[in-house]
Amino acid sequence: MSDLKFSNEHEWVDVEDGIATVGISDYAQEQLGDVVYVELPEVGQQIAREGQAAVVESVKAASEIYAPAGGEVVEVNNALEDEPGLVNGDPTGGGWFFKLKLDDEAELAGLMDADAYQEYVEELG
Amino acid sequence: MDGTNGTDSESIKTTPLHDSHVALGAKMVPFTGYSMPLQYPTGILKEHFHTRESASLFDVSHMGQISIWGDGAAHALEWLVPGDIIGLAPWSLRYTQFTNAEGGIRDDLMVTNAEGRLLLVVNAACKDADLGLLEIGFRGAVDVAMHNDKALIALQGPAAAAVMARHAPASAALKFMTAGTMKVAGADAIVSRSGYTGEDGFEISVYGEDARHVWEALAAAPEVAPAGLGARDSLRLEAGLCLYGHDIDETTSPVEAGLLWSIGKRRREEGGFPGAERIQAEIADGATRRRVGILPEGRAPVRENTEILSAGDEPIGKVTSGGFGPSAGGPVAMGYVDAAHAKAGNAVGLMLRGKKVPASIVKLPFTAHRYHKD
């Protein structure tokens, strides 16, 4: 948990060997409410930094998820198809969205660590 | 029936139950000028299912409660609505609409014949305009008053009757779309057997100063949990009920909206309400478009304003309400399509994020109504 990095769009990223696992933060799932559907990218799809990568739908509304860095989608979390509620129940674990093979890991340099993100969220009120 | 979102945080109003919502941990949002509970910590899905399985308590005090009285009040109201008000039996409710000169809908409302008075419940977003319409339309011939001192609490679900019977024994005698005056947990109330969820239930009008006591008495029942605007919307969508400003508005007629059942035989023949010309013509010849239920294939919710395509990919209409139906177990929607495509079973397409999602026209409601009719 502590080595996750966060974007100001409330995505989290966990990087291992040039592969970034991406999901949404606990704060984001709390704001969305009950998630009922996640539209995931295709494996093999190339996504640009800040390009639309997924759509998460709660009972109330649809929200777009953007890639925090550019790369190729190498895996998606198919478990979300049958159990979208994982995004609420385990946002930084079983509720992950997709894995990206990063074009350039340096693109993640601007992300916040957990403490900085916590402060950022608290400022949002 | 609620319409557009209010956003003016400077002048945001609260209901008499505001402190109860905050104490329950509700997520409060601005809605039609009021701070209202969107959901409680349990979340919309659980609140939705609890309503269908047991009973939920809703604060709908933002809605307008108006009474009109004086000689000829029923006749006067018939100048403004197509519903049969003169023929409304004492302590019965009628669903009707304020129509405009073009046969569109200015607001939809419930009317109760309270023997000597007619009680109107109108949408929060329209209530000031409705009051003006009544005052101008009646030209002083009939008295009109808005009851901003009143709260409105809805108890909805299959366990509602048992809970109400403990706090208001007289409520057991009410059938769907009837009302009466009675004490609820000791407070003076007007109780109707009605609601906006498709379930059996009650709407309880009390003085603002009694609202918190009545709410807490009902909320203390083991069968009861609070539910917010989020669940109210998913419940009414599954029940196929119109949301004003979305499924019905100034451009849609009651006939197009599938609300002809709310216009009695005498009114259809006699007219005498705003827009009667168009509405009577549509009764005779059929409307050119119809409100329909739409069942998208797959799991993705389809939202308001999504374009609807025919089997031949021609645009035939738009979604007016859409989302996830928890009890339906998937996406559900309503919208208007050209009359030629409105038949249940017709295959259509929905344009979702640049891709066509197959869907079919279905009969409403998505979840069967379970009203207490006899």
Interface residues (C-beta under 8 A of the other chain):
Chain A: G33 D34 V36 Y37 E39 V55 E57 S58 V59 K60 A61 A62 E81 N88
Chain B: L38 Q39 G43 I44 L45 H48 G230 S234 R299 A300 P301 R303 G323 F324 P326 P331 R353
